[in-house]
Amino acid sequence: MTKNEKLYIVTRSDLCAGLKIAQCCHALREFSEKYRDIDSTWFKESNYLVVLEVKDEDSLKSQINSAELADLKFAAFYEPDLDNQITAVAFEPCDKSRNLFRRLPLAGK
């Protein structure tokens, strides 16, 4: 991992602002638990975050599929209060992530 590598969180634009924020926090926490070594290295060496958004749950699932094809590590958050819909996903900090998500808009724009 390079010094300024960013961890990417992707959420949905069809959620209200407050819900987006909470879901992104949940996704980051899921990633931290699932990939403790990656999270620890990222936190110590970089700690940069990028929060992006896609249209809806189907679009988020498409991003997950792309990540799987690229062999990226990720952690999705399923919101119990929304029938376990996927609301946000955190993706490992690496060049593959940067390349995959470079065209997505920043969340809240």
C-alpha positions as CSV (number, residue, x, y, z in Angstrom):
1,M,0.0,0.0,0.0
2,T,1.3,3.4,-0.9
3,K,1.3,6.2,1.7
4,N,-1.7,8.1,0.4
5,E,-3.8,5.2,-0.8
6,K,-7.5,5.9,-0.3
7,L,-10.2,3.6,1.1
8,Y,-13.3,3.9,-1.0
9,I,-16.9,3.8,0.4
10,V,-19.8,3.7,-2.0
11,T,-23.3,4.5,-0.9
12,R,-26.6,5.1,-2.7
13,S,-28.0,8.4,-3.9
14,D,-31.6,7.3,-3.3
15,L,-31.0,7.5,0.5
16,C,-31.5,10.7,2.6
17,A,-28.3,12.5,3.7
18,G,-28.4,11.3,7.3
19,L,-29.0,7.7,6.3
20,K,-26.1,7.9,3.8
21,I,-23.7,9.0,6.5
22,A,-24.8,6.3,8.9
23,Q,-24.6,3.6,6.3
24,C,-21.1,4.7,5.3
25,C,-20.0,4.5,8.9
26,H,-21.4,1.0,9.1
27,A,-19.6,-0.1,5.9
28,L,-16.3,1.2,7.2
29,R,-16.8,-0.6,10.5
30,E,-17.6,-3.8,8.6
31,F,-14.5,-3.5,6.6
32,S,-12.4,-2.8,9.7
33,E,-13.7,-6.0,11.3
34,K,-13.4,-8.2,8.2
35,Y,-9.9,-7.0,7.2
36,R,-8.1,-5.9,10.4
37,D,-4.6,-6.0,8.9
38,I,-5.5,-4.0,5.8
39,D,-7.5,-1.5,8.0
40,S,-4.7,-1.1,10.5
41,T,-2.1,-0.5,7.7
42,W,-4.4,2.0,5.9
43,F,-5.1,3.8,9.1
44,K,-1.4,4.2,10.1
45,E,0.0,5.0,6.7
46,S,-2.8,6.9,4.9
47,N,-6.2,7.3,6.6
48,Y,-7.6,8.9,3.4
49,L,-11.2,8.3,2.6
50,V,-13.3,8.8,-0.5
51,V,-17.1,8.6,-0.3
52,L,-18.8,8.1,-3.6
53,E,-22.4,7.2,-4.6
54,V,-24.4,5.3,-7.2
55,K,-28.0,5.5,-8.0
56,D,-29.6,2.7,-6.1
57,E,-29.1,-0.8,-4.6
58,D,-28.9,-2.5,-8.1
59,S,-26.1,-0.1,-9.0
60,L,-24.3,-0.9,-5.7
61,K,-24.6,-4.6,-6.5
62,S,-23.1,-3.9,-9.9
63,Q,-20.1,-2.2,-8.2
64,I,-19.7,-5.3,-5.9
65,N,-19.7,-7.6,-9.0
66,S,-17.0,-5.4,-10.6
67,A,-15.0,-5.6,-7.5
68,E,-15.3,-9.4,-7.3
69,L,-14.1,-9.6,-10.9
70,A,-11.1,-7.4,-10.1
71,D,-10.4,-9.5,-7.0
72,L,-10.9,-6.6,-4.6
73,K,-11.6,-7.0,-0.9
74,F,-14.7,-5.3,0.3
75,A,-17.3,-5.2,3.0
76,A,-21.0,-4.5,2.3
77,F,-23.4,-3.3,4.9
78,Y,-27.0,-4.7,4.9
79,E,-29.4,-2.4,6.8
80,P,-31.8,-4.4,8.9
81,D,-34.3,-1.5,9.0
82,L,-34.5,-1.5,5.2
83,D,-35.2,-5.2,4.7
84,N,-31.5,-6.0,4.7
85,Q,-30.9,-3.9,1.6
86,I,-27.2,-3.2,0.7
87,T,-26.8,0.5,1.6
88,A,-23.0,1.0,1.5
89,V,-19.8,-0.9,0.7
90,A,-16.2,-0.2,1.7
91,F,-13.5,-1.2,-0.7
92,E,-9.9,-1.9,0.0
93,P,-7.4,0.9,-0.5
94,C,-5.4,0.1,-3.7
95,D,-4.8,1.1,-7.3
96,K,-7.5,-1.4,-8.5
97,S,-10.1,0.4,-6.4
98,R,-9.0,3.8,-7.6
99,N,-9.3,2.7,-11.2
100,L,-12.7,1.0,-10.7
101,F,-14.3,4.0,-9.0
102,R,-12.6,7.0,-10.6
103,R,-15.8,7.9,-12.7
104,L,-18.3,7.7,-9.8
105,P,-19.4,11.1,-8.3
106,L,-18.6,12.2,-4.8
107,A,-21.4,11.5,-2.4
108,G,-23.7,14.5,-1.8
109,K,-22.9,16.3,-5.1
